[in-house]
Amino acid sequence: MKQITYFFLAVAVLSISACQKFLDKEPKGFISPENYYQTEEHLNLALNGIYSPLYSRNVYAHVYSSRMNMMADEGLHARDEPGMRTNNHDTGDPELATFWRELYTSIDRANSLLANINKPAMDENKRNVIRGEALFLRAYCYFLLVQNFGPVPLLTTPTVSPEGSQVKQSSIAEVYSQILTDMETSESLVLPIQTVGFGGRVNKSAVRGILARVNLYMAGYPLKNTSRYAEASKWAKMVMDDPIHQLNPDYADIFINYSADKYDVRESIWEAEIYGNNSNSNGRFGNIGSSIGIPGTAAIGVTYNFIRPTAKLYNKYEDGDMRKDWNITTFNYASNGTKAILAIPANNTLKYARYPAKFRREFEVVLPKQSYNTPINFPILRLSDVMLMYAEAENEVNNGPTPSAIEALNKVRRRAWSTGVKEIRIVNGGSGYTTVPTVTFSAGIGGNTAIGTATRSTANTVTGITLTGEQLHGYQFTRGSYSTAPTITITGGGGTGATAIATIFTPADAAVPAAFTSTKAAFLGFLQNERMRELNWEALRKPDLIRWGIFIAEMKQTLEMMKADHANAPLPAVWWWSTYERVTERHLLYPIPTHEIALNQKLVQNPGW
C-alpha cells in the first residue's frame, strides 16, 4: 500500500515514461493539484499513470512474470539464491514489497482520477472510456492482490491524509465483490478492441476475458463459489463469439510479435507494453526474453540463464504437438550467434538442461540490444486462454464436457499440431546396399520438406529411416508439412528394391482422446495438462494450481520426479529441488510485506508468516 499520500496523483504522473504507442506522453514541469484534472489531456495523462506501474519491472515486466509465478511445476530457478524464485523468501523480501507498492500506487492513481473525472468540460463518450479503463485497472490490481495475498485493504477513494493509511483488510469475498462491480461497469464503457487497434490498452474483449478469469478464481480455492462457473462461461463465450477474434494459425508467430513490437488483436487481447531497453534513456524496459529465455550472445541478446524447464513439462507434450519445440529449446546459440542444434534428450535428466524458448531475443527490433534489458511485451490475456477457460467452465456447469467445450479445446490443439511425417514403414528392405542409400521425400507445403537418413543392416538391406532434418523450429522442419503423405524415394548405395511409405499427422490426431471426454474429472485432468502445454511461461501455472487446490501436491510430485531423474547425478539438482522441498501451506499466499505492516497497524499477517 502507498504509505501516506500527501499529494494528488498530478504530481506523481510527472515522471511517467513513454511506453510504445500508448503511454507516449509525458507532462513537463510542475502542475499543482488545484490546477490538475482540468482538461481532457490531464485525464489521459492521469490514466497513463495508472497503467505505468502495472507494466513496470516491479510487476509484469519482471517480478510477477519471472519471480513470483514461474516457479511452479513447469520450471525452476537454476541457481541457489534466496527470494520468491526459490520459495525462499520472507516478509521482508524487497521484490515482494515493490510488487505490493506498485499495485497500490496504481489503485491510488485510479481513485484520484475517478474522484476528479467530472472536472473538465469534454465529450462525455471520451470521459466514459477513461472512467471504464480506470475502473478496470483498479479492479485488476485488486485481483492480483487478492489472489496473491488474500485479504487486503480495499480502498476506493484517494488517500490524502496519514489517517487514511490505517485501513484493515477486507475479506477475500468483499474484495472480489468490488472487482466484479468495477469490471462489469467497465465492460459497458471501454472501447471495442477493433477500435483500440492494439493489445496494450484495456478494451471490451480484455474486460470480458478477465471477467471469465476472475469468476474461475472465485469458483476455485479459496472461495470455492461454484456458482461463478456459469459466469465464467458466459464472459468467455462473449469473447469467442466476437468475429474479430481468431487463433493465430502459427503458434510461434504469437511470440515473435511480442518481440517485434507487432500487434495481433485476433489472438493477443491484452498485453503488457514494455518500452525500450535502457539505451538512450529509454527506461521502461523489462526482462522478458532474458529472465525467461535462451542463453545468447551480445548479437542475439544476453540473458540471465536462470530458468530451466522441468522434465514434467517436457513430457506433457504428445507426439505431433509443435508447441514443445517452440516453448523448450531445441538449440543453443553459439558464440558467433549461429544456432547449434541439440540432440534429442536420451533421458529425463538431460531434459532439465534446456531453457524456456517462448520469448526469443533474436526477434527484437529495438537497437542496439542491451544485456538483460528487453523491450519484449508480455501476454496478459490470449484467445487460447479464453477458450480453455470456457471449456473448463462448461465442464463444471454441466457436470461433464459439452460438445462446445470439447470443440473449444480441440481448436487450441489443432492449431498446435504438425502436418508433417508421423511414421515411416519399410515395405521392402531391398538388397545389395553396400553403403547407406539416399532418402528423398517429395516436396511439402511452403518449402518444408522432411529429411531423413536410412539405416543399413549387415545383410545390406534397408531396415529403417530416421528423420534427421533441421530442428531449429521443430516439427515443421524435421518432418515437413504436407496435405497428403509424401512419396519416399530410396536411391544409391549400390542396392535396389528398397521401398517405404509414410503417414502424416492430421487434424484428427489433435482431438482430445475419447477416454478424456467421458467424465467431468477426466476432462478436467486433461484440460489442466493442456493449459500447461499452451500457456507455460505466461505466469499462469502457479495461480492455476492454487485455484484447483492441487499446488502443494503437484509441487511434491514434481520434487519426487526430479529426485528420481537425478538419482545418479545429484549435483547441482540437490539445491534445484530445494525450491520444491520448501513448499508448505503458507505458500498458498505471499506474506504481507513487513514495511506495510509497520505503516498500517491494522494489517494482520497471513498464516505461517
C-alpha positions, -999 to +999 in steps of 0.1 A: +000+000+000+012+035-005+025+049+027+008+083+031-003+103+000+004+139+008+000+150-029-025+142-055-017+120-085-010+151-106+025+153-090+031+115-093+025+113-131+051+139-139+078+112-142+059+086-162+080+073-192+066+067-226+055+032-234+053+024-271+023+038-289+000+042-259+019+056-229+035+082-252+030+115-234+050+128-205+040+161-188+067+187-184+071+210-154+050+212-122+012+212-122-003+220-088-031+197-076-056+226-077-050+231-114-049+194-124-077+173-139-089+205-158-086+192-193-091+160-213-053+158-217-049+159-180-073+129-176-054+109-203-021+116-186-035+105-153-049+073-170-014+066-184-002+069-148-024+040-138-011+017-164+026+026-158+032+006-125+013-024-138+036-027-168+068-019-149+096-042-140+081-045-105+050-062-119+046-077-154+079-067-169+099-088-145+088-096-109+053-110-114+062-128-147+096-144-138+099-142-100+066-149-084+048-172-108+074-190-128+085-215-101+056-240-103+059-275-118+068-261-153+102-247-145+127-240-118+153-213-109+186-230-116+206-210-091+209-214-053+196-179-045+171-166-019+138-150-029+104-158-043+120-175-073+131-204-050+103-202-024+130-190+000+116-156+008+103-139+040+082-109+049+110-085+041+115-096+006+123-064-014+107-076-047+075-086-029+074-051-012+077-034-046+050-056-061+026-046-034+036-010-036+032-007-073-003-022-073-014+002-046+002+030-065-020+022-095-050+019-073-044+052-056-039+069-090-072+053-103-090+065-072-077+101-077-087+101-114-122+087-107-127+113-079-119+141-103-131+127-136-161+151-139-140+183-136-131+191-173-157+200-199-153+174-226-170+148-248-190+125-224-182+094-245-145+100-242-149+107-204-167+074-200-140+055-218-114+069-194-137+061-165-141+025-177-104+019-181-096+034-147-123+012-131-110-019-148-073-012-139-082-006-103-101-039-102-073-058-119-048-046-094-071-058-066-074-091-085-036-095-084-035-085-048-063-108-036-050-139-055-015-134-041-021-120-006-057-130+003-075-104+024-062-069+016-072-033+024-099-022+000-096+015-009-119+032-034-112+068-026-079+087-027-057+085+003-049+121+013-041+121+050-020+100+074-052+086+089-062+073+055-034+048+055-048+030+086-072+005+069-080-030+080-081-058+054-113-067+037-123-103+033-115-122+001-152-122-008-155-085-003-125-077-025-139-100-052-173-083-050-157-049-056-137-064-085-168-077-102-186-044-097-158-024-112-152-047-141-188-052-150-193-014-151-162-010-171-174-035-197-201-012-209-178+018-211-145+008-227-139+007-265-141-025-286-107-040-294-113-032-331-114+005-323-084+004-299-064-015-326-037-029-303-035-051-272-017-027-248-048-008-238-078-021-219-107-029-243-140-046-242-126-081-251-100-078-224-126-069-198-148-098-208-119-123-209-105-112-175-141-114-160-140-150-171-107-155-153-119-137-122-150-158-120-130-190-124-108-179-095-139-172-074-152-207-082-119-223-071-098-222-040-101-205-016-137-191-021-150-223-039-181-204-050-190-228-078-219-207-089-193-185-106-186-211-133-217-201-152-205-165-152-170-176-164-186-195-193-208-165-202-180-140-204-156-163-222-182-171-248-188-134-254-151-131-264-152-162-285-183-151-303-168-118-314-158-123-351-126-102-346-111-130-326-094-159-342-065-181-333-033-171-350-026-201-372+011-201-363+017-206-326+053-193-329+041-161-346+023-150-315+055-147-295+076-133-324+051-105-325+057-097-288+094-094-295+090-074-327+065-048-314+037-061-336+001-064-326-024-091-335-057-084-317-072-115-331-053-135-305-034-112-282-063-095-264-043-077-236-005-075-233+018-055-210+036-030-232+073-029-224+091+000-239+128+004-247+158-015-233+175+012-211+196+025-240+195+062-248+175+069-216+148+045-229+139+034-194+106+014-195+124-019-202+117-054-189+134-087-186+111-109-208+133-129-230+163-125-207+150-139-174+127-162-194+148-170-224+176-188-242+212-180-234+225-157-261+255-137-273+256-099-274+243-100-310+213-121-301+208-106-267+223-116-234+202-135-209+204-144-173+202-182-179+182-186-147+151-207-156+150-243-168+120-264-177+112-295-158+111-329-174+075-329-163+067-301-187+088-317-215+070-350-211+035-335-212+037-329-249+024-356-272+040-367-305+029-342-332+025-312-308+047-285-323+044-263-292+071-282-274+098-273-298+089-236-296+085-234-258+116-255-249+149-251-267+160-274-295+192-254-300+217-232-283+232-200-296+269-205-305+295-178-297+292-164-332+254-161-329+246-191-350+224-219-337+238-253-326+212-280-328+207-301-296+204-338-297+170-352-285+174-359-248+182-395-242+167-394-206+148-373-182+180-359-166+190-342-198+157-325-202+165-301-174+194-288-194+171-270-218+157-234-215+124-216-220+123-206-256+088-189-260+102-154-258+132-150-282+155-120-282+166-126-317+134-110-330+138-078-310+137-046-331+149-020-306+186-015-312+213-015-300+204-046-279+213-043-243+224-071-219+195-084-200+172-054-207+145-061-232+115-044-249+095-077-253+058-074-245+042-099-222+008-116-227-018-110-200-047-125-219-047-145-251-077-160-270-065-196-265-066-190-227-102-177-230-111-208-250-096-231-224-113-212-196-146-216-215-140-254-218-133-257-181-163-237-170-187-256-193-173-289-179-181-277-144-215-262-151-227-293-170-211-319-148-191-331-178-178-317-211-203-304-236-196-306-274-188-269-274-163-274-246-146-302-264-145-282-296-130-252-279-102-274-265-098-291-299-094-258-317-065-249-295-049-283-300-054-284-338-036-250-342-006-266-324-005-298-345+021-309-371+011-318-406+044-335-412+056-371-413+042-391-385+056-426-392+077-443-418+073-480-426+098-500-446+078-521-471+108-538-487+143-537-474+158-544-509+192-559-513+228-552-522+232-519-503+269-517-497+267-481-485+239-461-469+215-450-497+200-416-502+165-409-489+143-383-506+109-371-497+086-354-522+081-316-516+059-304-488+038-273-483+056-240-481+090-254-488+092-275-457+102-310-468+111-338-445+147-350-444+158-385-434+186-410-434+184-447-440+197-474-417+216-503-434+218-538-419+248-562-421+228-581-447+229-550-469+192-542-466+175-510-455+159-516-421+147-481-412+146-444-420+153-418-393+141-382-397+172-360-394+161-326-406+168-292-391+154-289-356+157-252-351+119-249-353+110-284-346+084-305-363+078-283-394+114-286-405+123-320-392+091-337-405+080-313-432+045-300-439+021-320-461-015-321-472-011-357-484+016-382-474+049-377-493+065-402-516+097-417-503+124-425-528+155-446-519+184-443-543+221-451-545+241-472-520+248-499-546+215-517-539+180-519-553+144-527-543+141-508-510+107-491-506+090-473-478+058-454-471+050-425-448+019-415-429+014-379-418-002-362-389-037-349-395-060-325-375-079-356-362-047-366-343-051-334-322-086-343-309-090-350-272-090-388-268-124-402-260-111-415-227-108-379-215-142-368-226-162-395-208-163-378-173-160-344-157-129-355-138-112-370-168-118-339-189-106-315-162-074-335-158-067-334-195-075-297-196-052-289-167-024-305-187-034-286-218-032-253-201+004-263-191+012-271-227-003-240-242+003-213-215+037-222-199+060-193-191+030-169-191+027-165-153-005-186-151+006-221-140+011-214-103-022-195-099-039-223-118-026-250-095-036-230-064-072-224-076-075-261-085-064-269-050-035-291-061-005-267-058+012-285-029+005-320-042+019-311-077+050-295-063+057-325-042+051-349-071+074-328-092+100-330-064+099-368-063+102-369-101+132-346-100+149-366-074+144-398-094+156-381-126+188-371-108+194-402-087+227-408-105+236-371-109+227-354-077+245-321-083+235-294-089+200-307-086+203-311-049+197-275-045+174-272-075+148-293-058+150-273-026+126-249-043+100-277-041+110-291-007+103-257+009+066-256-002+041-258+026+005-245+032+018-210+038+030-207+002-006-206-010-004-169-002+025-145-001+032-127+032+021-091+037+054-071+034+070-061+067+071-024+057+034-023+051+026-038+085+049-013+102+030+015+085-005+002+089-011-011+124-045-026+113-029-052+090-028-088+101-001-111+087-010-142+066-009-176+083+025-192+086+044-160+081 
